[in-house]
């Protein structure tokens, strides 16, 4: 075997279309083509946050065109899974999301090592088939009214697609943008936050289009979106390229010598979880996500119950005193609040991750926890003085840092553990997300139930909840302080790393350099790739803003 100019191996025979060797970039490649490929995948799997658009139509799937719902009040879970005569309950359908998020973390942890060996293209294709295929299986389950198929397709198989799709670009982007690690991962993970912003209104339009006198229009919508997701994600997967081993942008030098928090070596996957630093960052992500996801779970009822009639020009009128029509108006305003939070969640992923390139990952998380804790503690005060604008502004900033935490953590891991196995290490770290997805909403819901049982109403209803969330962030602040540079014994030797590069088919023609691939920039191809992902994003932002404007009328 001989090394080519671009750092790719020229093996005996042509490597397969899906092999890692096949996607090593050649001279003249524009690295700015890789972020749109990652966005194409993340925008699709981000619909995981928008699945709730299907739940209400599915609770009447058997009752379309009939005078009464096909309800079975005493139905157990096992009956719900296999019944063909009873409509499903929202609680049975929401389980799909829970399964998906748990499997996301588990599959990211289990398949992270395989991804590093197989490369992002193969992982992206597997993600496309699992996520889009999960929608198709779910569509068939809805068509024959078998809930277990919906759980299997959109929950279990789709969850595997979520995990693989989420981590597929991380290592690749960090290696392509060593000069802008945070910004690069922020661009991709921003897509996950924006997926529902695009997918939810699209699904709603399709459901309305397919709805007939005897069909809710859901299975057709799932089938169309499943095929669309497969095609769009495959386009992203085939757009992936990996840099030659030793590649670096022209004129760039590693900041490791100037910043003790940025490692100059690389930790093997087998050793990362043995370090205290890994578990401190695990807790950092867990606590940040637990607090933020708790707010997302209760954002709509929180605004309605705290401000009640004030939202529609009836100051002093509690939520419970409103009639059905007034509650509908309040619910519409709360939906705008949720949409605004989603937008800040998305924008925060790019803003904070990019900011971390300038101020450092540890400082960025310190801001998340210190400022976030103060804002959580201030929220009850804003509610107490009846300032809707201040209350909304507080939670917009909080949700920007929630999203920013997701986008910044891959770069944080690359700084501490090096880039060789950062994708797989990130996959293992995402088990913190799975755990937070259970713990956060559970804790927040239980506190609210206790407050309601005690007769607490209005602005005081969520006060204790906010203080508990502030305490989560206080602990996270301490965990972040404990993240220190790793001792030299944890890093791989040069010979071990070189051996890994050879096995990965990415042996460089020299120790390091640009290999004919510069920093990249504007080109017709890059403009087209960004337009393909940018147009849906702009459309989704427009829809979200139009709904959020109701807050300010």
MARLUMZA-699386 format. One line per 8 residues: number of its first residue (from 1); for each residue x, z negated, y of C-alpha. Coordinates in steps of 0.5 Angstrom, whole numbers, plus 2048, in hexadecimal, padded with zeros to 3 digits. Each point is the difference from the previous one (the first is absolute). Layout:
<batis>
NUM) X/Z/Y ~ ...
</batis>
This chain:
<batis>
1) 800/800/800 ~ 802/801/807 ~ 7FE/7FE/807 ~ 7FD/804/805 ~ 801/800/807 ~ 7F9/7FD/801 ~ 802/7FA/7FB ~ 7FC/803/7FB
9) 802/800/7F9 ~ 800/807/7FC ~ 7FF/7FE/7F9 ~ 800/805/7FA ~ 7F9/803/800 ~ 7FB/7FF/806 ~ 7FD/7F9/801 ~ 7F9/800/7FF
17) 7FB/800/806 ~ 7FE/7F9/800 ~ 808/7FD/7FF ~ 803/7FD/805 ~ 806/805/800 ~ 7FB/805/802 ~ 7FE/7FD/807 ~ 807/7FE/802
25) 800/803/807 ~ 805/806/802 ~ 803/802/806 ~ 7FC/801/806 ~ 7FA/7FC/7FE ~ 7FC/7FC/805 ~ 7FF/7F9/7FF ~ 7FA/800/804
33) 7FC/803/7FB ~ 800/7FA/7FB ~ 7FC/7FC/804 ~ 7FA/804/800 ~ 801/801/7F9 ~ 7FF/7F8/7FF ~ 7FB/800/805 ~ 7FC/805/7FC
41) 800/7FB/7FA ~ 7FF/7FA/804 ~ 7FA/803/804 ~ 7FC/801/7FA ~ 802/7F9/7FC ~ 7FE/7FD/807 ~ 7F9/801/7FE ~ 800/7FA/7FC
49) 7FE/7FC/806 ~ 7FA/805/801 ~ 7FD/800/7F9 ~ 7FA/7FB/803 ~ 7FD/806/803 ~ 7FE/802/7F9 ~ 7FD/7F9/7FE ~ 7F9/800/803
57) 7FE/807/7FE ~ 802/7FE/7F9 ~ 7FB/7FA/800 ~ 7FA/805/801 ~ 803/805/7FB ~ 7FB/800/7FB ~ 7FA/7FE/805 ~ 801/807/805
65) 7F9/803/801 ~ 7FD/7FA/7FC ~ 7FB/7FB/804 ~ 804/7F9/7FD ~ 807/7FF/7FE ~ 802/800/7F9 ~ 803/7F8/801 ~ 801/7FC/7FB
73) 801/7F9/803 ~ 803/7FC/7FA ~ 805/805/7FE ~ 806/7FE/7FD ~ 807/803/801 ~ 800/803/7F9 ~ 7F9/803/801 ~ 802/803/807
81) 806/803/7FC ~ 7FC/804/7FB ~ 7F9/800/803 ~ 7FC/807/801 ~ 7FA/7FD/803 ~ 802/7FB/805 ~ 803/802/807 ~ 807/7FD/801
89) 801/7FA/805 ~ 805/800/806 ~ 804/7FA/7FC ~ 801/804/7FA ~ 802/806/804 ~ 805/7FC/805 ~ 804/7FF/7F9 ~ 803/807/800
97) 804/7FE/807 ~ 802/7FA/7FD ~ 802/803/7F9 ~ 804/805/804 ~ 804/7FC/805 ~ 802/7FB/7FA ~ 802/806/7FC ~ 804/803/806
105) 804/7FA/800 ~ 801/800/7F9 ~ 802/808/7FF ~ 804/800/806 ~ 804/7FA/7FD ~ 800/803/7F9 ~ 802/807/802 ~ 805/7FF/805
113) 806/801/7FC ~ 7FD/806/7FD ~ 7FF/803/807 ~ 807/7FF/802 ~ 802/804/7F9 ~ 7FB/805/800 ~ 800/802/808 ~ 7FA/800/805
121) 7FD/807/7FE ~ 7FE/7FD/7F9 ~ 7FE/7FA/802 ~ 7FC/803/806 ~ 7FD/805/7FB ~ 7FE/7FA/7FB ~ 7FD/7FD/806 ~ 7FC/806/802
129) 7FD/801/7F9 ~ 7FE/7F8/7FF ~ 7FD/7FF/807 ~ 7FC/807/800 ~ 7FF/800/7F9 ~ 7FD/7F9/801 ~ 7FB/803/805 ~ 7FE/805/7FB
137) 7FF/7FB/7FA ~ 7FC/7FB/805 ~ 7FC/806/802 ~ 7FE/801/7F8 ~ 7FF/7F9/800 ~ 7FB/800/806 ~ 7FD/807/7FD ~ 7FE/7FC/7F9
145) 7FF/7FA/803 ~ 806/7FC/7FD ~ 803/7FB/804 ~ 806/7FE/7FB ~ 802/808/801 ~ 800/7FE/808 ~ 804/7FA/7FF ~ 805/804/7FB
153) 801/806/804 ~ 800/7FE/807 ~ 802/7F9/7FF ~ 805/800/7FA ~ 803/807/800 ~ 7FF/801/808 ~ 804/7F9/801 ~ 806/803/7FC
161) 7FF/806/805 ~ 800/7FB/805 ~ 806/7FD/7FE ~ 804/806/7FE ~ 7FE/804/807 ~ 802/7FA/804 ~ 807/7FF/7FE ~ 802/807/7FF
169) 802/802/807 ~ 804/7F9/801 ~ 807/801/7FD ~ 800/807/802 ~ 7FE/7FF/808 ~ 805/7FA/800 ~ 805/805/7FE ~ 7FF/806/804
177) 7FF/7FB/806 ~ 806/7FB/800 ~ 800/800/807 ~ 7F8/7FF/801 ~ 7FE/7FC/7FA ~ 7FA/7FC/803 ~ 7FD/806/804 ~ 801/805/7F9
185) 7FC/7FB/7FC ~ 7FB/7FE/805 ~ 7FE/808/801 ~ 7FF/800/7F8 ~ 7FC/7F9/800 ~ 7FC/801/806 ~ 7FD/806/7FC ~ 7FD/7FA/7FB
193) 7FD/7FD/806 ~ 7FD/806/802 ~ 7FD/803/7FA ~ 7FA/7FC/800 ~ 7FF/802/808 ~ 800/808/7FD ~ 7FD/7FF/7F9 ~ 7FA/7FB/802
201) 7FD/805/805 ~ 801/806/7FC ~ 7FD/7FC/7FA ~ 7FA/7FF/804 ~ 7FF/807/802 ~ 801/802/7F9 ~ 7FB/7FB/7FD ~ 7FB/802/806
209) 801/808/7FE ~ 7FF/7FF/7F8 ~ 7FA/7FB/801 ~ 7FA/803/7FD ~ 7F9/7FD/7FE ~ 803/7FE/7F9 ~ 807/7FF/802 ~ 804/7FB/804
217) 805/805/801 ~ 806/7FB/7FE ~ 802/803/7F9 ~ 801/807/804 ~ 804/7FD/805 ~ 805/7FC/7FC ~ 801/807/7FC ~ 801/804/806
225) 805/7FB/803 ~ 803/7FF/7F9 ~ 802/807/800 ~ 802/800/807 ~ 805/7FA/7FF ~ 803/803/7FA ~ 802/806/804 ~ 802/7FD/807
233) 804/7FB/7FC ~ 803/805/7FC ~ 802/804/806 ~ 804/7F9/802 ~ 803/7FF/7FA ~ 803/807/800 ~ 802/7FF/807 ~ 805/7FB/7FE
241) 807/801/800 ~ 806/7FA/7FF ~ 807/800/804 ~ 806/802/7FC ~ 804/7F9/7FE ~ 804/7FE/806 ~ 7FC/804/805 ~ 800/7FD/807
249) 7FE/803/807 ~ 805/804/804 ~ 803/7FB/804 ~ 7FD/7FA/7FD ~ 804/7F9/7FE ~ 7FD/7FB/7FC ~ 7FE/7FA/805 ~ 802/7FB/7FA
257) 806/7FE/803 ~ 7FD/7FE/807 ~ 7FA/7FC/7FD ~ 801/7FB/7FA ~ 7F8/801/7FE ~ 802/807/7FE ~ 803/801/7F9 ~ 806/805/7FF
265) 7FF/800/7F9 ~ 7FA/800/7FB ~ 7FD/7FB/7FB ~ 7FE/803/7F9 ~ 7F8/7FF/7FE ~ 802/7FB/7FB ~ 803/7FB/805 ~ 7FB/801/806
273) 7FB/7FB/7FD ~ 805/7FB/7FE ~ 802/7FF/808 ~ 7FD/7FB/804 ~ 7FF/805/806 ~ 7FB/804/7FB ~ 7FC/7FB/800 ~ 800/7FE/807
281) 7FE/807/802 ~ 7FB/800/7FB ~ 7FD/7F9/803 ~ 801/804/807 ~ 7FB/806/7FE ~ 7FB/7FB/7FC ~ 7FF/7FC/806 ~ 7FF/805/805
289) 7FC/804/7FB ~ 7FC/7FA/7FE ~ 7FE/7FE/808 ~ 7FF/808/802 ~ 7FB/802/7FA ~ 7FC/7F9/801 ~ 7FE/803/807 ~ 7FF/807/7FD
297) 7FB/7FD/7FB ~ 7FC/7FC/805 ~ 801/804/806 ~ 7F9/803/801 ~ 7FC/7F9/7FE ~ 805/7FC/805 ~ 7FF/804/806 ~ 7F8/800/7FF
305) 800/7F8/7FE ~ 804/7FE/806 ~ 7FD/804/806 ~ 7F9/802/7FD ~ 7FC/802/806 ~ 805/800/805 ~ 802/807/7FC ~ 7FA/803/803
313) 7FF/7FD/806 ~ 7FC/7F9/7FE ~ 805/7FB/801 ~ 7FE/7F9/7FD ~ 7FC/803/7FA ~ 804/7FF/7FA ~ 800/805/7FA ~ 7FB/7FC/7FC
321) 7FB/801/806 ~ 800/807/800 ~ 7FB/805/7FD ~ 801/805/7FB ~ 801/806/806 ~ 805/7FB/804 ~ 804/7FF/7FA ~ 800/807/7FE
329) 803/801/807 ~ 805/7FB/7FF ~ 802/803/7FA ~ 802/806/803 ~ 804/7FD/805 ~ 804/7FC/7FB ~ 801/807/7FC ~ 803/802/806
337) 805/7FA/800 ~ 802/801/7F9 ~ 801/807/802 ~ 805/7FE/806 ~ 803/7FB/7FB ~ 802/806/7FB ~ 803/804/806 ~ 804/7FA/802
345) 802/7FF/7F9 ~ 802/807/7FF ~ 804/801/807 ~ 804/7F9/7FF ~ 803/803/7F9 ~ 803/805/804 ~ 802/7FC/807 ~ 802/7FA/7FD
353) 804/803/7FA ~ 804/805/806 ~ 801/7FA/804 ~ 803/7FC/7FA ~ 806/806/800 ~ 802/7FD/807 ~ 7FF/7F9/800 ~ 801/7FF/7F8
361) 7FB/7FE/7FA ~ 801/7F9/800 ~ 7FF/7FF/808 ~ 7F9/805/7FF ~ 7FE/7FB/7FB ~ 801/7FA/804 ~ 7FC/803/805 ~ 7FA/801/7FB
369) 800/7F9/7FE ~ 801/7FD/807 ~ 7FC/804/804 ~ 7FB/801/7FA ~ 7FF/7F8/7FF ~ 7FF/7FF/808 ~ 7FB/806/800 ~ 7FC/7FD/7FA
377) 800/7F9/803 ~ 7FE/803/807 ~ 7FA/804/7FD ~ 7FB/7FA/7FF ~ 802/7FE/808 ~ 7FE/808/802 ~ 7F9/7FF/7FC ~ 7FF/7F9/803
385) 800/803/807 ~ 7FC/806/7FE ~ 805/805/801 ~ 7FF/806/7FC ~ 805/805/803 ~ 806/7FA/7FF ~ 7FD/7FF/7F9 ~ 800/807/7FE
393) 807/801/803 ~ 803/7FA/7FC ~ 7FE/803/7FA ~ 802/807/801 ~ 807/7FE/801 ~ 800/7FB/7FA ~ 7FE/806/7FC ~ 805/805/803
401) 805/7FA/7FD ~ 7FC/800/7F9 ~ 802/808/800 ~ 807/7FF/803 ~ 801/7FB/7FA ~ 7FF/805/7FB ~ 804/806/803 ~ 806/7FC/802
409) 801/7FC/7F9 ~ 803/806/7FD ~ 805/801/805 ~ 801/7F8/800 ~ 802/801/7F8 ~ 805/806/802 ~ 803/7FC/805 ~ 801/7FA/7FB
417) 801/803/7F9 ~ 802/807/802 ~ 7FD/807/7FF ~ 802/801/7F8 ~ 7FA/7FD/7FD ~ 7FC/7FE/806 ~ 7FA/804/7FE ~ 7FF/7FC/7F9
425) 802/7FA/804 ~ 7FA/801/805 ~ 7FC/802/7FA ~ 801/7F9/7FD ~ 7FF/7FD/807 ~ 7F9/803/800 ~ 7FD/7FB/7FB ~ 800/7FB/806
433) 7FB/805/803 ~ 7FC/7FF/7FA ~ 800/7F9/800 ~ 7FE/800/807 ~ 7FA/804/7FF ~ 7FD/7FB/7FC ~ 803/7F9/803 ~ 7FE/802/808
441) 7F9/802/7FF ~ 7FF/7FB/7FB ~ 803/7FA/805 ~ 7FC/803/806 ~ 7F9/801/7FD ~ 801/7F9/7FD ~ 801/7FD/806 ~ 7FB/804/804
449) 7FB/7FD/7FA ~ 802/7F9/801 ~ 7FF/801/808 ~ 7F9/803/7FF ~ 7FE/7FA/7FB ~ 802/7FB/805 ~ 7FB/804/805 ~ 806/802/805
457) 7FD/806/804 ~ 803/805/805 ~ 807/800/803 ~ 802/7FA/7FC ~ 7FE/803/7F9 ~ 807/804/7FF ~ 804/7FB/804 ~ 803/7FC/7FA
465) 801/807/7FD ~ 804/802/805 ~ 804/7FA/800 ~ 801/801/7F9 ~ 803/807/801 ~ 804/7FD/805 ~ 803/7FB/7FB ~ 802/806/7FB
473) 804/804/806 ~ 804/7F9/801 ~ 802/800/7F9 ~ 802/807/800 ~ 804/7FF/807 ~ 804/7FB/7FC ~ 801/805/7FA ~ 802/805/804
481) 805/7FC/803 ~ 803/7FE/7F9 ~ 802/808/7FF ~ 807/800/800 ~ 805/806/7FF ~ 802/800/7F8 ~ 806/7FE/7FD ~ 805/805/7FE
489) 7FF/7FE/7F9 ~ 7F9/803/800 ~ 802/807/802 ~ 802/806/7FB ~ 807/802/7FF ~ 802/807/803 ~ 801/803/7F9 ~ 7F9/7FD/7FD
497) 7FD/804/806 ~ 804/806/7FF ~ 7FE/800/7F9 ~ 7F8/7FF/802 ~ 801/806/804 ~ 803/805/7FB ~ 7FA/7FE/7FB ~ 7FB/801/806
505) 803/807/801 ~ 802/7FF/807 ~ 807/800/800 ~ 803/802/807 ~ 806/805/801 ~ 803/7FB/804 ~ 800/7F8/802 ~ 7FB/801/805
513) 7FE/805/806 ~ 7FA/804/802 ~ 801/806/7FB ~ 7FD/805/804 ~ 7FA/7FC/802 ~ 800/7FD/807 ~ 7FB/7FC/803 ~ 7FB/805/800
521) 7FB/801/806 ~ 7FA/805/802 ~ 7FF/806/7FC ~ 7FA/805/7FE ~ 800/7FD/7F9 ~ 800/7F8/803 ~ 7FB/802/805 ~ 7FB/803/7FA
529) 801/7FA/7FC ~ 7FF/7FB/805 ~ 7FA/804/802 ~ 7FD/7FF/7F9 ~ 800/7F9/800 ~ 7FF/7FF/808 ~ 7FA/803/801 ~ 7FC/7FC/7FB
537) 803/7FA/803 ~ 7FE/802/807 ~ 7F9/801/7FD ~ 800/7F9/7FD ~ 802/7FD/807 ~ 7FB/804/804 ~ 7FA/7FD/7FB ~ 803/7F9/800
545) 800/800/808 ~ 7F9/803/800 ~ 7FE/7FA/7FC ~ 804/7FB/804 ~ 7FD/802/807 ~ 7FA/7FC/7FE ~ 804/7FA/801 ~ 801/801/807
553) 7F9/803/802
</batis>
